[in-house]
């Protein structure tokens, strides 16, 4: 799945960069995606709230679209094709997760939202380190231990990316994550 995401992100960035006023096209692309996503699954809605883009910026963005964004050679149509392909091979929820992940990568590439604040990228002061083992070995959740081998590195990378930007303010999250993984 990660390969599909990476390929889609590269293609979308290439499509956007080929357009005149590519920054405006990228911003409108993001706004339109968030406009639709705000009515999506619980996972997607939760995810977009963490992008630090005001709802007032993207609410109704679809009404402001133009050919470079939503035309036959625009990034929206390409992303729609990727999403349809993933939905056919898996299901709607996974396709929605893949779609919002692609949007997040594009957001990061163009340094919009949480990735940009006063010309500096936002970073957590105490970032979550989900897989730096701090819990006692005998207390590690079996499912957590299951994804520790090298073959599951792509899964760990996705989980770490989802957690990026969050802080472990009370020094409990990483510990609890490792012991109660399914929760």
Secondary structure as the mmCIF struct_conf table of DSSP 4:
data_model
#
loop_
_struct_conf.conf_type_id
_struct_conf.id
_struct_conf.beg_label_comp_id
_struct_conf.beg_label_asym_id
_struct_conf.beg_label_seq_id
_struct_conf.end_label_comp_id
_struct_conf.end_label_asym_id
_struct_conf.end_label_seq_id
HELX_RH_AL_P HELX_RH_AL_P1 UNK A 2 UNK A 17
TURN_TY1_P TURN_TY1_P1 UNK A 18 UNK A 18
BEND BEND1 UNK A 19 UNK A 19
TURN_TY1_P TURN_TY1_P2 UNK A 20 UNK A 21
HELX_RH_AL_P HELX_RH_AL_P2 UNK A 22 UNK A 37
TURN_TY1_P TURN_TY1_P3 UNK A 38 UNK A 39
BEND BEND2 UNK A 40 UNK A 40
HELX_RH_AL_P HELX_RH_AL_P3 UNK A 42 UNK A 49
TURN_TY1_P TURN_TY1_P4 UNK A 50 UNK A 51
HELX_RH_AL_P HELX_RH_AL_P4 UNK A 55 UNK A 58
TURN_TY1_P TURN_TY1_P5 UNK A 59 UNK A 60
HELX_RH_3T_P HELX_RH_3T_P1 UNK A 61 UNK A 64
HELX_RH_AL_P HELX_RH_AL_P5 UNK A 67 UNK A 70
BEND BEND3 UNK A 71 UNK A 71
TURN_TY1_P TURN_TY1_P6 UNK A 72 UNK A 73
BEND BEND4 UNK A 74 UNK A 74
HELX_RH_AL_P HELX_RH_AL_P6 UNK A 75 UNK A 89
BEND BEND5 UNK A 90 UNK A 90
HELX_RH_AL_P HELX_RH_AL_P7 UNK A 92 UNK A 109
TURN_TY1_P TURN_TY1_P7 UNK A 110 UNK A 111
HELX_RH_3T_P HELX_RH_3T_P2 UNK A 113 UNK A 115
STRN STRN1 UNK A 117 UNK A 117
TURN_TY1_P TURN_TY1_P8 UNK A 118 UNK A 119
STRN STRN2 UNK A 120 UNK A 120
TURN_TY1_P TURN_TY1_P9 UNK A 125 UNK A 126
STRN STRN3 UNK A 127 UNK A 127
TURN_TY1_P TURN_TY1_P10 UNK A 130 UNK A 131
BEND BEND6 UNK A 132 UNK A 132
BEND BEND7 UNK A 135 UNK A 135
HELX_RH_3T_P HELX_RH_3T_P3 UNK A 137 UNK A 139
BEND BEND8 UNK A 140 UNK A 140
HELX_RH_AL_P HELX_RH_AL_P8 UNK A 142 UNK A 146
TURN_TY1_P TURN_TY1_P11 UNK A 147 UNK A 147
BEND BEND9 UNK A 149 UNK A 149
HELX_RH_3T_P HELX_RH_3T_P4 UNK A 150 UNK A 152
HELX_RH_AL_P HELX_RH_AL_P9 UNK A 153 UNK A 163
TURN_TY1_P TURN_TY1_P12 UNK A 164 UNK A 165
STRN STRN4 UNK A 167 UNK A 167
TURN_TY1_P TURN_TY1_P13 UNK A 169 UNK A 170
BEND BEND10 UNK A 171 UNK A 171
HELX_RH_AL_P HELX_RH_AL_P10 UNK A 173 UNK A 179
BEND BEND11 UNK A 180 UNK A 180
TURN_TY1_P TURN_TY1_P14 UNK A 181 UNK A 182
#
